[in-house]
Amino acid sequence: MIFMDLEEKIDLVAKWIAESERLIVFTGAGISTASGLPDYRGPEGVWTRRDKGLPPPKSPPWDQVKPNLNHYAVQELLKMGKLDYVISQNVDGLF
């Protein structure tokens, strides 16, 4: 098995994006966790906590949540003309 460090992985993904003819981003709640919104299946996710009998995780008021670097990266791909589609389950309006 070939092990790659983070920089090598980033370079490989950048190469795939640059060489792609069609690019689709499929995303869900995880893209917004860096903005303070909880995901569903992560260690402190909504369903994870529910299954442990815990209350839902706290999140900031929706009007105070801002896009994060993940959202900006997707927007940049759109501006570059590289992105054909964004498929998202999110309702947070951060894209």
C-alpha positions as CSV (number, residue, x, y, z in Angstrom):
1,M,0.0,0.0,0.0
2,I,1.3,3.5,-0.9
3,F,1.0,6.0,1.9
4,M,0.8,9.7,1.0
5,D,1.3,12.7,3.3
6,L,-1.2,15.5,3.3
7,E,0.7,17.6,0.7
8,E,0.9,14.7,-1.7
9,K,-2.9,14.1,-1.3
10,I,-3.6,17.8,-1.9
11,D,-1.4,17.8,-5.0
12,L,-3.1,14.7,-6.3
13,V,-6.6,16.1,-5.8
14,A,-5.6,19.4,-7.5
15,K,-4.2,17.4,-10.5
16,W,-7.5,15.5,-10.7
17,I,-9.5,18.7,-10.6
18,A,-7.3,20.4,-13.2
19,E,-7.5,17.5,-15.6
20,S,-11.2,16.8,-15.1
21,E,-13.7,17.3,-17.9
22,R,-16.7,17.2,-15.5
23,L,-16.6,18.1,-11.9
24,I,-19.4,17.6,-9.4
25,V,-19.3,18.4,-5.7
26,F,-21.6,16.3,-3.5
27,T,-21.7,17.5,0.0
28,G,-23.7,17.3,3.3
29,A,-23.6,18.6,6.8
30,G,-19.9,18.1,7.3
31,I,-19.0,21.0,5.1
32,S,-20.6,23.4,7.5
33,T,-19.1,22.1,10.8
34,A,-16.2,24.6,10.5
35,S,-18.9,27.3,10.5
36,G,-20.2,26.0,13.9
37,L,-23.1,24.0,12.6
38,P,-23.3,20.4,13.9
39,D,-23.2,17.4,11.6
40,Y,-25.3,14.3,12.0
41,R,-22.9,11.3,12.3
42,G,-19.7,12.9,13.7
43,P,-18.5,12.3,17.3
44,E,-20.8,15.1,18.5
45,G,-23.3,14.8,15.7
46,V,-27.1,15.1,16.1
47,W,-27.8,11.4,15.6
48,T,-24.7,10.3,17.5
49,R,-25.8,12.3,20.6
50,R,-29.4,11.1,20.2
51,D,-28.3,7.5,20.1
52,K,-26.3,8.1,23.3
53,G,-29.4,9.6,25.0
54,L,-27.8,13.1,25.0
55,P,-29.5,16.4,23.9
56,P,-28.7,17.8,20.5
57,P,-25.5,19.7,20.1
58,K,-25.6,23.5,20.5
59,S,-25.3,25.6,17.4
60,P,-25.1,29.4,16.8
61,P,-28.2,31.2,15.6
62,W,-28.6,30.7,11.8
63,D,-28.3,34.5,11.1
64,Q,-24.8,34.5,12.8
65,V,-23.3,31.6,10.8
66,K,-20.9,32.5,8.1
67,P,-19.4,30.5,5.2
68,N,-16.0,28.9,5.8
69,L,-13.0,27.9,3.7
70,N,-14.8,24.9,2.4
71,H,-17.7,27.0,1.0
72,Y,-15.2,29.5,-0.5
73,A,-13.3,26.7,-2.2
74,V,-16.5,25.4,-3.9
75,Q,-17.3,29.0,-5.0
76,E,-13.7,29.4,-6.4
77,L,-14.2,26.3,-8.5
78,L,-17.4,27.8,-9.8
79,K,-15.6,31.1,-10.7
80,M,-12.8,29.2,-12.4
81,G,-15.4,27.4,-14.6
82,K,-14.3,24.0,-13.3
83,L,-17.4,23.0,-11.4
84,D,-20.4,21.7,-13.3
85,Y,-22.7,20.8,-10.4
86,V,-23.1,21.2,-6.7
87,I,-25.3,18.6,-5.0
88,S,-26.1,19.3,-1.4
89,Q,-28.4,18.2,1.3
90,N,-27.7,21.4,3.2
91,V,-30.4,23.9,4.0
92,D,-28.0,26.4,5.7
93,G,-27.7,28.7,2.7
94,L,-24.0,29.1,3.1
95,F,-23.2,28.4,-0.6
